[in-house]
Amino acid sequence: MVETVHIKDVGAFSRTQIDTFKRCQNLKTAVQLGIEMHKWLSKEGLPSLPAQDHDLARE
């Protein structure tokens, strides 16, 4: 027997499914934060470094 949670107007989900949804949401958040950090580093972080360090930062 599998316990399920019923969410009104959405459906019924098992604990395993809910845990999987949460892990996917956490992964999505981590990826989005990484993308935003990369954009920031490329636009603002890199230009603020001394010129001799630009090649190192691009690696």
N, CA, C and O of each residue as an XYZ file, in Angstrom:
236
protein
N       0.842     -1.184      0.000
C       0.000      0.000      0.000
C       0.886      1.247      0.000
O       1.811      1.363      0.804
N       0.596      2.161     -0.897
C       1.360      3.399     -1.001
C       0.490      4.549     -0.517
O      -0.625      4.749     -1.000
N       1.016      5.299      0.443
C       0.280      6.466      0.916
C       0.392      7.567     -0.123
O       1.448      7.776     -0.720
N      -0.699      8.258     -0.324
C      -0.690      9.363     -1.279
C      -1.267     10.612     -0.633
O      -2.020     10.549      0.339
N      -0.895     11.733     -1.197
C      -1.435     13.021     -0.780
C      -2.242     13.541     -1.956
O      -1.766     13.558     -3.091
N      -3.455     13.960     -1.679
C      -4.289     14.506     -2.752
C      -4.214     16.029     -2.697
O      -4.488     16.636     -1.662
N      -3.844     16.632     -3.808
C      -3.790     18.085     -3.926
C      -4.961     18.501     -4.806
O      -5.067     18.098     -5.964
N      -5.828     19.309     -4.233
C      -7.055     19.708     -4.920
C      -6.753     20.287     -6.299
O      -5.855     21.115     -6.450
N      -7.493     19.853     -7.283
C      -7.394     20.311     -8.676
C      -6.069     19.955     -9.347
O      -5.797     20.420    -10.454
N      -5.240     19.138     -8.694
C      -3.963     18.739     -9.293
C      -3.893     17.226     -9.431
O      -3.693     16.710    -10.530
N      -4.059     16.510     -8.316
C      -4.016     15.055     -8.368
C      -3.474     14.458     -7.088
O      -3.289     15.155     -6.090
N      -3.218     13.154     -7.127
C      -2.696     12.423     -5.978
C      -1.243     12.049     -6.242
O      -0.888     11.624     -7.341
N      -0.411     12.212     -5.219
C       1.016     11.974     -5.365
C       1.547     11.180     -4.187
O       1.123     11.373     -3.048
N       2.488     10.276     -4.478
C       3.130      9.492     -3.418
C       4.276     10.306     -2.817
O       4.695     11.320     -3.376
N       4.766      9.849     -1.686
C       5.898     10.513     -1.026
C       7.105     10.540     -1.964
O       7.814     11.544     -2.041
N       7.334      9.439     -2.673
C       8.460      9.362     -3.610
C       8.332     10.419     -4.700
O       9.311     11.078     -5.050
N       7.133     10.578     -5.233
C       6.927     11.583     -6.277
C       7.151     12.995     -5.742
O       7.775     13.822     -6.407
N       6.648     13.269     -4.554
C       6.815     14.597     -3.960
C       8.289     14.871     -3.697
O       8.768     15.974     -3.961
N       9.017     13.878     -3.178
C      10.454     14.047     -2.946
C      11.193     14.304     -4.256
O      12.108     15.127     -4.300
N      10.803     13.610     -5.316
C      11.426     13.808     -6.627
C      11.139     15.208     -7.156
O      12.032     15.864     -7.692
N       9.900     15.669     -7.010
C       9.551     17.028     -7.433
C      10.416     18.050     -6.697
O      10.905     19.007     -7.299
N      10.599     17.843     -5.396
C      11.388     18.785     -4.587
C      12.850     18.778     -5.028
O      13.469     19.837     -5.128
N      13.410     17.591     -5.294
C      14.800     17.516     -5.762
C      14.958     18.219     -7.104
O      15.949     18.913     -7.335
N      13.984     18.040     -7.986
C      14.031     18.722     -9.297
C      13.953     20.233     -9.118
O      14.663     20.978     -9.793
N      13.096     20.682     -8.217
C      12.978     22.122     -7.956
C      14.281     22.668     -7.394
O      14.720     23.747     -7.793
N      14.909     21.938     -6.472
C      16.191     22.369     -5.910
C      17.269     22.431     -6.989
O      18.073     23.363     -7.011
N      17.288     21.447     -7.879
C      18.257     21.437     -8.975
C      18.026     22.619     -9.909
O      18.975     23.282    -10.327
N      16.773     22.875    -10.231
C      16.433     24.016    -11.096
C      16.913     25.323    -10.469
O      17.472     26.175    -11.160
N      16.697     25.485     -9.164
C      17.130     26.691     -8.462
C      18.648     26.818     -8.491
O      19.173     27.904     -8.734
N      19.356     25.722     -8.246
C      20.823     25.750     -8.252
C      21.364     26.110     -9.633
O      22.313     26.886     -9.744
N      20.771     25.558    -10.674
C      21.209     25.858    -12.041
C      20.948     27.322    -12.359
O      21.801     27.994    -12.939
N      19.773     27.820    -11.983
C      19.446     29.226    -12.252
C      20.413     30.155    -11.527
O      20.865     31.145    -12.103
N      20.733     29.853    -10.284
C      21.696     30.667     -9.540
C      23.069     30.623    -10.198
O      23.761     31.639    -10.255
N      23.469     29.462    -10.693
C      24.749     29.335    -11.384
C      24.791     30.157    -12.658
O      25.800     30.795    -12.960
N      23.695     30.143    -13.408
C      23.626     30.933    -14.643
C      23.703     32.422    -14.321
O      24.419     33.170    -14.987
N      22.968     32.846    -13.304
C      22.992     34.258    -12.911
C      24.384     34.669    -12.436
O      24.839     35.772    -12.738
N      25.066     33.787    -11.691
C      26.416     34.098    -11.235
C      27.364     34.210    -12.421
O      28.209     35.105    -12.451
N      27.239     33.320    -13.394
C      28.093     33.365    -14.584
C      27.886     34.685    -15.329
O      28.852     35.325    -15.744
N      26.626     35.086    -15.496
C      26.332     36.355    -16.173
C      26.957     37.521    -15.415
O      27.565     38.405    -16.019
N      26.805     37.521    -14.095
C      27.358     38.601    -13.287
C      28.876     38.633    -13.403
O      29.466     39.698    -13.587
N      29.508     37.466    -13.294
C      30.965     37.414    -13.396
C      31.443     37.910    -14.751
O      32.453     38.610    -14.834
N      30.733     37.556    -15.808
C      31.129     37.966    -17.153
C      30.969     39.466    -17.366
O      31.804     40.098    -18.013
N      29.895     40.036    -16.820
C      29.600     41.448    -17.069
C      30.259     42.386    -16.064
O      30.733     43.459    -16.440
N      30.295     41.999    -14.793
C      30.775     42.908    -13.760
C      32.039     42.421    -13.058
O      32.937     43.209    -12.761
N      32.101     41.138    -12.800
C      33.248     40.604    -12.062
C      34.534     40.663    -12.850
O      35.551     41.139    -12.347
N      34.503     40.187    -14.075
C      35.703     40.151    -14.918
C      36.273     41.543    -15.183
O      37.480     41.732    -15.035
N      35.462     42.515    -15.566
C      36.018     43.842    -15.822
C      36.646     44.496    -14.585
O      37.497     45.375    -14.721
N      36.242     44.084    -13.403
C      36.798     44.696    -12.199
C      38.159     44.103    -11.811
O      38.840     44.636    -10.936
N      38.551     43.008    -12.456
C      39.857     42.400    -12.183
C      40.959     43.147    -12.921
O      40.704     43.776    -13.948
N      42.179     43.080    -12.407
C      43.300     43.647    -13.154
C      43.429     42.942    -14.510
O      43.107     41.760    -14.626
N      43.892     43.654    -15.520
C      43.968     43.136    -16.891
C      44.754     41.831    -16.973
O      44.388     40.949    -17.749
N      45.824     41.686    -16.193
C      46.643     40.475    -16.275
C      45.901     39.233    -15.775
O      46.334     38.112    -16.044
N      44.796     39.413    -15.056
C      44.036     38.277    -14.529
C      42.838     37.893    -15.397
O      42.157     36.914    -15.090
N      42.564     38.627    -16.460
C      41.390     38.343    -17.286
C      41.447     36.947    -17.900
O      40.435     36.246    -17.924
N      42.603     36.534    -18.393
C      42.715     35.199    -18.987
C      42.451     34.108    -17.955
O      41.796     33.111    -18.259
N      42.949     34.290    -16.756
C      42.704     33.318    -15.678
C      41.213     33.218    -15.368
O      40.688     32.123    -15.166
N      40.545     34.347    -15.330
C      39.126     34.362    -14.970
C      38.261     33.728    -16.046
O      37.189     33.204    -15.742
N      38.700     33.764    -17.287
C      37.903     33.206    -18.388
C      37.968     31.685    -18.438
O      37.153     31.067    -19.123
N      38.902     31.070    -17.742
C      39.056     29.605    -17.788
C      37.911     28.887    -17.137
O      37.897     27.657    -17.096
